[in-house]
Amino acid sequence: MQPIGAKPISASAAEALQVVLPNDTNPLGNVLGGRVMHWIDMIAAVVAFRHSNRPVVTAAMERLEFHSPIRLGQVAILKAALNYVGRTSMEVGVEVYAEDPMSGERHHTSSAILTYVALDNNGKPIPVPPLRAETPEEKRRYQDGERRYQERKQRRSHSDSKS
């Protein structure tokens, strides 16, 4: 049974395209890692903002993996969707692909998991709507996100007890 007021994952999912220009690249013609991180943070923030309808801040980038470079002249395709929602936090998964505009060939270049917190008008965390996972893949990602959420809570609790 889904919670009342739950929003489907599809309602906030986002996709963005970036043409890779010379100012995005290093001397080898590959997109700078920091530029990819910026693109990832921006699209993930859009997803969190769409879900919460509130200003959001990046709380964590838990994982960022670079699998292969994105080259000058290619198109970077970023796909982002919520994985899991807690009381005030939202976990967003992002996948990045590179597409050769001449051949249309596309390959996966990087993946990231980020956490955002929605804020009230005073800049304090505010509850967000529950999330509705509908497809088997969304349900699997939700369960994985819930497990990571519990692990993050446990790490915070453990580090707080050391203070």
Protein Blocks (a to p, Z undefined) as FASTA:
>chain_A
ZZehiacfklmgccddddddfklpcfkopacfklmmmmmmmmmmmmmmmmnopacddfbd
fbacdfbdcdehiacddddddfbdcfkbccdddddddddfknopacdfbdcddddddddf
kopacdddddddfbfmlmmmmmmmmmmmmmmmmmmmmmmmmZZ
